[in-house]
Amino acid sequence: MSARFRDLMNNLPVEKQAEVKEMEVLNISQPSSLP
């Protein structure tokens, strides 16, 4: 996990962190369609 991502997580409420973590997992497991 990158330091920037960790800093972002530290600034979020816990319930939001779980949501972001879930999105992060999806982004890792699925190739992004964005350039």
C-alpha positions as CSV (number, residue, x, y, z in Angstrom):
1,M,0.0,0.0,0.0
2,S,1.4,3.4,-1.0
3,A,2.1,6.1,1.6
4,R,-0.2,8.4,-0.3
5,F,-3.0,5.9,-0.1
6,R,-2.3,5.4,3.6
7,D,-2.4,9.1,4.3
8,L,-5.7,9.3,2.4
9,M,-7.1,6.4,4.5
10,N,-6.0,8.1,7.8
11,N,-8.1,11.1,6.9
12,L,-11.3,9.1,6.3
13,P,-13.9,7.9,8.8
14,V,-13.7,4.1,9.5
15,E,-16.8,3.2,7.5
16,K,-15.5,5.1,4.5
17,Q,-12.1,3.4,4.9
18,A,-13.8,0.0,4.4
19,E,-15.5,1.2,1.3
20,V,-12.3,2.6,-0.2
21,K,-10.4,-0.6,0.7
22,E,-13.1,-2.6,-1.1
23,M,-12.7,-0.4,-4.2
24,E,-9.0,-0.8,-4.0
25,V,-9.3,-4.6,-4.0
26,L,-11.6,-4.4,-7.0
27,N,-9.1,-2.1,-8.8
28,I,-6.3,-4.6,-8.2
29,S,-8.3,-7.6,-9.3
30,Q,-9.7,-6.0,-12.4
31,P,-7.7,-4.4,-15.1
32,S,-8.6,-0.7,-15.3
33,S,-10.3,0.4,-18.4
34,L,-8.9,3.9,-17.9
35,P,-5.7,4.9,-19.8
